[in-house]
Amino acid sequence: MKPLRIVLVMIEPPLPFGNAASRWFYVLLKGLVERGHDVTAFATCSKSEEIEATYKLFPAPKYNVRCFSHPVRSGLKSKFNTLLEPYSFMFSLELKVELKKALENGFDILHLEQLWCGWLGQNHISRSLVNVHHLIWIDLEHIRPKTWTHWFERKWMIRAERLLVKKYHFFRSCSPRLGPEMLKFNPSAEITTVPVGLDLTQYEYISDLKRNQAPLVSVIGSMGWYPTQSAAIRFLKVLWPRIKAEMPEAKGQIVGWKAREALKDYLNNPDVNILENVPDIRPYFENTSVLLYAPERGSGMKIKIMEAMAFGVPVVTTSEGTEGLPAKDGVHAFIAEDDDSLVKKTVRLLRDMKLQNQLRENARGLIDSHCSPEVTLNSIEKIYSQILERNSK
């Protein structure tokens, strides 16, 4: 398609191994610029070192990227603004001013990555594309709040999600599950499903020589996200004791952001190593025999499952874990819902290296065919064309 003027807003910096969403932001920004589009990108950042890394990875003048630190919050006004617009605390006044200037200079598409960026585009809805990665109202549907404060916070977040869904017209959802849910609150919305893209040049396939030959089962992912935390707790409380009974020689590990803090009640298990905030995740995939990721609930695509498949680590998971992927049980992963089946399939994989290799090779091929930058960016450009066509009428 012809080059477009795109203003892109991201809630994380576009780094290939930053936050889970950052993987996709990296693919998106890099790919759009390589395709000749004029992209002005804005990113909120919680870590100063990630700002430096972003500018180094996306140098000017080839890239026009502007990173803004999360503002320091204090006082009643800040609390009131957060109450009115949940998660808007990420967007500093400086970011809002610079974004307004960029939009006033002219643009074709305002691309808002993740629903909370919707607070920034309300004056340009007809030319905005909002990407929805997951929905809190699905993730926490069956969770009973422990306190009145938790009840209120959840109710307010869900209300804000639905309010933003009602405001916009053009959406990209990362999995087919999200579209029908959004249509319940905005029946006129135009929603296109496009999977999260991964740049496989960043994921060297782990050879047999580098794989750990000892049976090691892992749960990997940020414990700040409910699906991953629920998968880790299910592993520790239910699945791991039964796996250990079947294979006494097996070891376990849990790796993720704030893992020891979130799982503080489970730190004394001598056969499970719990590690948090590690600087490089690849070594932990390399020493993993099987990734066992079985969330109780959680919408959207699970980046750590995608990364395991990209690296060549066999996966055992639930249908929640493979959401957004056309994965087949016994072909690309072992997929089951109940504890008995999850345990049996994990043990079976641990005992069969040939089967591990079959699954991991097929899974790598699935990620390559379904989530490559070419496939996902082609679909994004089609949505841009759709938006421009609607606006020309």
N, C-alpha and C positions, 0 to 999 in steps of 0.2 A: 504494500500500500504506500501512498505518498507520505513523505515525512510529516509528522504532526508536532504541534507544540503541546507538550504534556507537562502538567504540574503534578508531581508525585509526592504524596505525603505518607510517611512511614512512622510507626510507633517504636521502631527499633532501628539501629544503624544497619546498613546492608553489608553484613559480613558473612562469609561462607561458613564460619563456625562460631557465630555469636549465639544469641537467643534463637530458639527454634524457628520463629518467624523470620529471623534475619537471613536464613538460608534461601528462602524464597525471594526476599527483597534483593539479595545479591544477584540472583538469576534475573530478576525483573529489570533492575536498573541497568546492569551490564548488557542484557539482551536488547533492550529498547534503544540504547545508544548505538550499539553495533548495527542495528537495523536502520540507522539514519535519523531517528526521531530526535527532536530538540527537547531534552528533558531537563526541567528544573526540579531538583529533588530536595525535600525537606525531611529530616529525621530527628526524632527526639531520642535523647541518650541519657542513660542513668550513670554511665561510667566515663570518666574523662579519657581513659586510655582507649576506649572504643571510638571516640571522636578522632583521635590521632590516627588510629588504624584505618578508619574510613577514608580520611583525606589522603593517606598514603596509598590506599588501594584504588581510589578513584580520583586521581589528580586532575586539577585544572590545567589547561582549558578544555580538555576532552570531556570532562564531566563537570557539571554544575551541581554540586552537592553542598547543602548547608545543614550543619549539625547544631543542635541546640540542647543544652543540658536541661534536665528537669529543674524547674524553679524550686526554690526553697519555700516551703509552705508554713505559714504561721498566721494566727489571728482569726477572728470570727468571719471576716470577709472571705478568706480562703476556704474555710469550712462550708460557708454558705454556697460558694460557687461550686464546690465539689458535690454538695447536696443537689444543686440544680442540674449539674452536668457531670455525672459520675465518670471518673477516669480522665476528665479534662485537665486535671492537675499536671499532666505530662506536657502540656502545651504552654510554653512561656509566652509572655507578652511580646518579646522580641520575635519569636517564631510567627506569631499571629500578624505582627506588623509587616514582616518580610514576605509572608505568604500573601497578604492583601496586595502588596506592591506587585508581586509577580503576576497575580491574577489580573490586576488592572492593566498590565502591559500587554495582555492578550494571551489567550490559550484556546486550544481545541478541546482538550480533555483534562478534567481534574480527577486524578486517580487517587482514591483514598484507601489505604491499606489498613484493614481491620475497622470494625464497626465504630469504635470510639473516635476515629478520625472524622466521623460524621458531624461532630460538633463544629468542625471547621469549614464545612462546605455548604452550609444551609442557604447561602445566597446564590448558589450556582447548581442547583439540583438537576436542571435539565441536561447539563454537560458533565455530570459527576458519575463515576463508577465507584461503587463501594464494594470492597472485597470482605466477605464474611468467612472467617476461618473456623469458628465454632460459635455455639450459642449457650450462654450460661443457663438459660431457662430449660435447656435439655440436660446439660451436665448435672445440675443440682436438683432435678425434678423430684427425685425420691429421697433426698437427704433432709433429715429433720434438723433444723437449727438447734444448737445447744443452748443458746441464750436469746433473750429478746433483742439484744443488739445484733446478733447474727441474723435473726429473722428479719429485722428492719433493713439491714444492709443488703441482704439477698433480694428482698422485695423491691428495694429501690433500684438495684442494678438491673433486675429483670424488667422493671417498668421503663428504665432508660433504654435498654436494648430494643424493646418493642416500639418505643417512641421513635427511635432513629430508623428502624425498619419501615415504619409508616411514612416517614418523611421523604425517602428517596425512591427513585424509580428503577434505576439500573443497578443490578447487583451481579457480582461473581461469587458463587459459593464453591467451596473447595470439595464438597461431596454432595451427592444427590439427596442425602437425608435432610440437608438444611433448607432446600428450596421450598418444599411443601409446608414446613413450619413457618417460614417467613410469609408465605402466601396467605396463611390464616389471618395475618394482621395487615397485610397489604396485598389484596387480591389483584391489583392492577400492575404490580411490579413485574419487571422483565428480569428473570434470573437465569443465568447461564452457569452451568457447572464446569469448572476447569480445575483439574487437580493441582496441588502444589508441585512446583518444578524443582528439581535438584540438578546441579551441575556435576555430572559424574566424573569429570576430570579432577574434582576435588576428593574423590573417593576411590583410592587404589584398591582393587579387589584383593582381599587377603588370601595369599596362597596357602596351600596345605603345609608348606614348610614353616610358615609363620604362625599357624594356628596352634593353640594350646591343646595338647593331646590328653591332658587330664580333664575329667568331667567337671566343668564349671558352668553354673547357671546364673544368668545376670538379669537384673531389672535396671534399665538405664533411662534417665529422664529427669526433668525438673520436678521436684516435690512441691513447688509452688502452684502446680496445676492439678486440680482434683483428680482427673483420670489417672495420672501417673502415681500420685500418692495412694490412690485406692488399689492400684496394681501392686505396689510395693507392700502394702499392708496385707493384702490377700496372699501374696507370696509368703510373707513371714509367718502369718498366723495359721494358714490353712495348707498351702501347697508345699512349702519347703519341708515341714516335718514328715510329710508322706513321701516326698521324693527321697529324703534322707533315709527313711526306713527301707526303701527299695534299693537304694545305692548308697551304702554307708560311706563310700570313698568320695562321694560328690562334695563339691564346695559351692558356696553361693557368694554373690556380691551384688550390692546395690550402689549405683553411682548416680549422683545427680545434684542439682543445685539445692542447697539447704537440706540435704538428705539426713544428716545426723541430727539436725535440729527437729525436722519433721518426724523422724522415727526414733526419738530419744528413748522410748519405752522398749526398744528392741536391740539396744547396742551390746548386750551381753551374750549374744549368740556366738559361740566360738567358731562356728562353721560358716558364718556369713559376715563378710567384710563390708562395712557401710562407709562409703567415701563421699565427700561433698566438695563442690566448687573446684573440681580438678581443672587444670589449665588446658589439657588436651585429652579429648575423649577417645581418640583412635586406639591407644594402647589397651583400653578396657574392652573395646570391641575385639581386638586381636586375641585377647586371652579368654574370650567367651566361647564356650561350646554351643550353648543355646541361649537365646534371648527369650525369656518367659515374661510376657507383658500381657496381663489379663485384667484390664480395668473393669470395675463394676458398671461404670457408666461414663460416657464422654463422647461428645460430638466432634466432628471434624477429623482431619487426617492426623495420624500420629507420626510425628517427624522421626522419632527414634526408631520406630519400626521401619520406616522408609530408609533410614540411614543404615540400620542393620542389614537390610536387603542389599543396599548399595555396596557396603563393605564385603558382603558375602558371609553373613552370620545367620545361621538357621533360626527361624522364628516359630515360637508357639504362642498363640494369642487367641482372642475371642473375635467375634464378628465386629465388635466395637473397635478392636485394634486394627482391623483391615478396612475400616470405613474409607471410602473414596478410592480404594484399589480393587481391581477385578481379580483378586487373589483367590485361588482354588485350594481347598483343603487337600493336603497330600501332594500338591504340585508345587506351589510357591511357599507354602507355610503349613503348619498344622493348626487348624482352627477348631475350637471347641468352646462350649459355654460352661459346662459343669466341671466341678473340681476333679472328679474321678477321671474324666477324659483328658483334662489338662495334665494331670500327673502322669497318666499312662503314656501319653504322646511325648512328653518331655523325657521320660525314662527311655522310651524306645529310641528317640533320637540320640540320646547320650551314648547308647550302646551300639550305634550303627553309623560309622563314619561315612560309608557309602551313601546312605540315605541323607545324611547331612549335606554331602556334596551335591546330590541331586536337587535338594530343595534350595540351597543357596545359589546354585547356578541359575535355576529357573527364576528365582526371585530377582536376581540382578538383571536378568533379561526383561522382567516385568517393569521394573523401575525405568529401565532404558527406553522401553517402548511407550510407556504410559505417562511418564513424568519428566521427560527430557526437556531442556530449554526450548528446543525447536517446536515440540508438540504444544507445550503450554503457551509459549509466546504467540504462536500462530492463532491460538484460540483467543488470547487477549486482544490481538489486533482485530479479529472479527467482531468482538464486542465494541471496540472503538468505532468501527465502521457502522455498526448498528446504531450507536448513539448519534453519530454525525448524520446518518440518514434520517433518523427521527427528528433531529433539530432542523433539517433542511426543508421539512414539509410545512 
